[in-house]
Amino acid sequence: MNRAAFFEVEPNATIGEIKCLLHKYYPKWYPARQSLTLRPNGKSLKDDEVLENLPVGTSATMFLHDLGPQLGWTMVFLVECIGPLIIYLLFYYRLPNIYPATHDFTTSPFAVVQLACVCHSLHYIRRLVETIFVHRFSHGTLPLHTIMRNCLYYWGFAAWLAYYINHPLYTPPSYGNPQVYCSLAVFGLCEVGNFSIHLTLNHLGCNGLRPKSIPYPNRNPFTWLFFFVSCPNYTYEVGTWISFSVMTQCVPVAIFAFIGFIQMTIWAREKHAIYTREFSDYPDLRSAIVPLFL
C-alpha cells in the first residue's frame, strides 16, 4: 500500500487503538492484518505498546505492512486436526487408487494396524475436543499462507505414515504383542497426561503471551510433571508420538516424532524463558521440556 495518511491521536494511545483507527478509514485492513513499524523494514510493534513510550517525538511516522488474509486460532487448530483424522481413515479403509485394486475396501488382518487407527483417531479427536471446549485462545490470528504450510505438514505426514501402516505388505513389529501393548500403554498415559495439563492451563490467566501466574501441579498425578518441566504438554505430546512409532515400528512416524520434538523444544524453551523472565520466584528445578536435561 503506497499511500500516506495523517491521524491525530493521544500520546497514551496504544498500537492496537491506532490499528483500529486505521481500520475505520481502510476497512480492508482489519487490525489482525496490519503490522505497524517505525522503519520500512523495522520490527513489528506490539498491540499493547503505548505511543508515548516509543522513540518518537510529538509526531510519529509509522509504516503499515499488509500481513495478508488471517484466520483465528480456533479455526487454525480445527483445520490442522480434521485433515489428519480424515486422511488416515481413507488409507485405513483402503479406498480405490491408493493400493492395488485387489485390496480396495479391505482392512489389514493385524491387530496392531487396527489399534494404530484407533490411537491416531483418538489423538486428533482429543485435540479437536480441546480446541472447542478447553483451550482459551486470544484474539490472535495466523496468516493464511502460514496455515497452508502447517496443513501441508500435518496432512502430508498423516498421509505418509498412514500409507505405510495400512499397506497390504505391512508387517507387525519385531517383538510382537509385548512391543505393541507396552507402547499402547505409554500412548494412553501420554494422551491422558496431555489432556490433564491442558485442563490445568485452562484455569490460568494470560495477558497476550505473558502468563499471569505460575502453573503448578495439583492432586492429579498427571500434572506432577510440572515439578520438572515448564511445558509438560509438549513432553506428553512427544511421548505420544514416540510410543506410536515404537508400537507401529514405522519409520515415517519416527521422523514425524523427531521433527515434532525439535519444533516443540523451540516452543518450550521460548515459554520457559518467558516464565523465568516474568516470575522471579519461578522454580529452579524446572527445565523446558525434558526433565533435568532440556
C-alpha positions in Angstrom: 0.0 0.0 0.0 1.8 3.1 -1.2 -0.3 5.9 0.3 0.1 8.4 3.2 -2.5 9.0 5.9 -2.4 11.5 8.8 -4.1 11.0 12.1 -4.2 12.8 15.4 -4.1 10.5 18.4 -3.5 10.9 22.1 0.0 10.3 23.5 -1.3 7.4 25.6 -2.9 5.6 22.6 -1.8 2.0 22.1 -0.7 0.5 18.8 -3.9 -1.6 18.9 -6.0 1.5 19.1 -4.1 3.0 16.2 -4.8 -0.1 14.2 -8.5 0.2 14.9 -8.4 3.8 13.8 -6.7 2.7 10.5 -9.3 0.0 10.0 -12.1 2.6 10.4 -10.7 4.5 7.4 -9.4 1.5 5.4 -11.9 -1.4 6.1 -9.9 -3.9 4.0 -7.0 -3.8 6.5 -8.6 -5.1 9.7 -6.3 -4.9 12.8 -5.1 -8.5 12.7 -4.0 -8.0 9.1 -1.9 -4.9 10.0 1.8 -4.7 11.1 3.0 -1.2 12.1 6.7 -0.4 12.2 8.7 2.7 12.8 11.0 2.0 9.9 10.3 0.4 6.5 12.0 -2.8 7.5 11.7 -2.4 11.2 10.3 -4.7 13.9 6.6 -5.0 14.2 5.1 -3.1 17.1 3.0 -5.0 19.7 -0.6 -4.0 20.2 -0.1 -3.2 23.9 2.8 -0.7 23.3 2.0 2.9 24.1 2.8 5.7 21.7 4.4 7.9 24.2 6.8 5.1 25.3 8.2 4.7 21.8 11.3 6.5 20.5 9.3 9.2 18.6 8.6 12.9 19.1 5.4 14.8 19.0 4.8 13.5 15.5 5.5 9.9 14.5 5.8 8.2 11.1 4.7 4.6 11.0 4.7 2.2 8.2 1.8 -0.2 7.6 2.5 -3.6 6.3 -0.3 -5.9 5.0 0.1 -9.4 6.6 -2.5 -10.8 4.2 -5.7 -12.7 5.0 -5.9 -14.1 8.6 -7.7 -16.9 10.4 -8.4 -17.1 14.1 -6.5 -19.7 16.2 -9.6 -21.8 16.8 -10.2 -22.3 13.1 -6.4 -22.9 12.6 -6.4 -25.8 15.1 -9.7 -27.2 13.7 -8.3 -27.3 10.1 -5.0 -28.8 11.2 -6.7 -31.6 13.2 -9.6 -32.5 11.0 -7.4 -33.1 8.0 -5.1 -35.9 9.5 -8.2 -37.5 11.1 -9.9 -37.9 7.7 -6.8 -38.6 5.7 -5.7 -41.5 7.9 -9.2 -43.2 7.6 -9.0 -43.0 3.8 -5.9 -45.2 3.9 -7.2 -47.4 6.7 -10.3 -48.4 4.6 -8.1 -48.6 1.5 -10.2 -46.5 -0.8 -9.6 -47.1 -4.5 -6.5 -45.8 -6.3 -4.4 -45.9 -3.1 -3.2 -49.5 -3.1 -3.6 -52.3 -5.8 -7.2 -52.7 -6.9 -7.4 -56.2 -5.3 -7.1 -54.6 -1.9 -9.8 -51.9 -2.3 -12.1 -51.5 0.7 -10.3 -54.2 2.7 -8.6 -53.8 6.1 -5.4 -55.3 7.5 -5.7 -58.6 9.5 -3.2 -57.4 12.0 -4.5 -56.1 15.4 -1.7 -53.5 15.6 -3.0 -51.8 12.4 -6.5 -51.6 14.0 -5.0 -50.3 17.2 -3.0 -47.7 15.3 -6.1 -46.4 13.6 -7.9 -46.2 17.0 -4.9 -44.4 18.6 -4.4 -42.0 15.7 -8.1 -41.1 15.6 -8.4 -40.6 19.4 -5.4 -38.4 19.4 -6.9 -36.0 16.9 -10.4 -36.3 18.4 -8.8 -35.2 21.7 -7.2 -32.3 20.1 -10.5 -31.2 18.5 -12.3 -31.5 21.8 -9.6 -29.4 23.5 -9.8 -26.8 20.7 -13.6 -26.4 21.1 -14.1 -26.9 24.9 -10.7 -26.5 26.7 -8.3 -24.1 25.0 -8.6 -20.4 25.8 -7.4 -18.6 22.7 -6.5 -15.0 22.5 -7.9 -12.8 19.7 -4.7 -13.5 17.7 -4.7 -14.8 14.2 -2.4 -16.5 11.8 -1.7 -15.6 8.1 -3.4 -17.8 5.5 -0.1 -18.7 3.9 1.2 -20.0 7.3 -1.9 -22.0 7.8 -1.5 -23.6 4.4 2.1 -24.5 5.3 1.0 -26.0 8.6 -1.7 -28.0 6.9 0.8 -29.3 4.4 3.0 -30.5 7.2 0.2 -32.2 9.3 -1.8 -33.6 6.4 1.3 -34.7 4.5 2.7 -36.6 7.4 -0.7 -38.1 8.1 -0.8 -39.5 4.6 2.8 -40.7 4.6 2.6 -42.7 7.8 -1.0 -43.9 7.1 0.2 -45.2 3.7 2.8 -47.5 5.2 0.9 -48.6 8.3 -2.1 -49.6 6.3 -0.2 -51.0 3.4 -1.1 -54.6 2.4 2.6 -55.5 2.7 2.9 -54.1 6.2 4.4 -56.5 8.8 3.8 -56.3 12.6 6.6 -55.1 15.0 9.6 -57.4 15.6 8.8 -58.1 19.2 5.1 -58.8 18.7 2.5 -58.2 21.3 4.8 -57.1 24.2 6.1 -54.3 22.0 2.6 -53.3 20.8 0.8 -53.3 24.1 3.6 -51.7 26.2 3.7 -48.9 23.6 -0.1 -48.7 23.7 0.0 -48.2 27.5 2.5 -45.4 27.2 0.5 -43.8 24.4 -2.6 -43.9 26.6 -0.8 -42.4 29.6 0.6 -39.6 27.5 -2.8 -38.8 26.0 -4.4 -38.6 29.4 -1.5 -36.6 30.7 -1.7 -34.1 27.8 -5.4 -33.6 28.4 -4.8 -33.1 32.1 -2.2 -30.4 31.5 -4.4 -28.5 29.1 -7.2 -28.6 31.7 -4.8 -27.2 34.3 -3.6 -24.5 31.9 -7.2 -23.6 31.1 -7.6 -22.1 34.6 -4.6 -19.8 34.3 -4.9 -16.2 33.1 -2.8 -14.9 30.3 -2.2 -11.4 29.0 -1.2 -12.0 25.4 2.0 -14.0 25.6 2.5 -13.1 29.3 1.2 -15.6 31.8 -0.4 -14.1 34.9 0.6 -16.9 37.2 2.9 -19.8 37.5 1.4 -23.2 36.6 1.7 -25.7 39.5 0.8 -29.4 39.8 -2.4 -30.4 41.6 -3.8 -33.6 43.0 -4.0 -35.1 39.6 -0.8 -37.2 39.3 -0.6 -36.4 35.5 0.1 -32.8 36.4 3.1 -33.7 38.6 5.3 -33.3 35.6 5.1 -29.6 36.3 7.6 -30.3 39.1 10.2 -30.8 36.5 9.3 -29.1 33.2 7.6 -25.8 32.2 5.7 -27.3 29.2 4.6 -30.8 30.2 2.0 -30.8 27.4 4.9 -30.8 24.9 6.6 -33.6 26.9 3.5 -35.7 26.7 3.0 -34.9 23.0 6.5 -36.1 22.2 5.9 -39.2 24.3 2.7 -39.9 22.4 4.4 -40.0 19.0 7.5 -41.9 20.3 5.2 -44.6 21.7 3.2 -44.6 18.5 6.3 -45.1 16.4 7.5 -48.0 18.6 4.1 -49.5 18.5 3.8 -49.5 14.7 7.6 -49.8 14.0 7.1 -47.3 11.2 9.9 -45.0 10.0 7.7 -42.1 8.8 6.1 -42.0 12.3 9.6 -41.8 13.9 10.6 -39.0 11.5 7.4 -37.1 12.4 8.1 -37.6 16.1 11.7 -36.4 15.7 10.7 -33.2 13.8 7.9 -32.6 16.2 10.4 -32.9 19.1 12.7 -30.3 17.6 9.8 -27.8 17.0 8.3 -28.3 20.4 11.7 -27.9 22.1 11.9 -24.5 20.4 8.4 -23.5 21.6 9.1 -24.9 25.1 12.3 -23.0 25.5 10.6 -19.8 24.5 7.9 -20.3 27.0 10.4 -21.3 29.7 12.2 -18.1 29.1 9.0 -16.1 29.4 8.2 -17.8 32.7 11.7 -17.1 34.2 11.6 -13.5 33.0 8.2 -12.7 34.3 8.5 -14.5 37.7 11.5 -14.1 40.0 10.3 -17.0 42.2 10.0 -19.4 39.3 11.1 -22.9 40.4 14.8 -23.5 39.6 14.3 -27.3 39.2 12.2 -26.9 36.1 13.7 -27.3 32.6 11.8 -26.6 29.4 10.6 -30.0 28.0 12.9 -32.8 29.1 13.1 -33.2 32.9 16.5 -32.2 34.4 18.1 -32.0 30.9 16.5 -29.7 28.3 
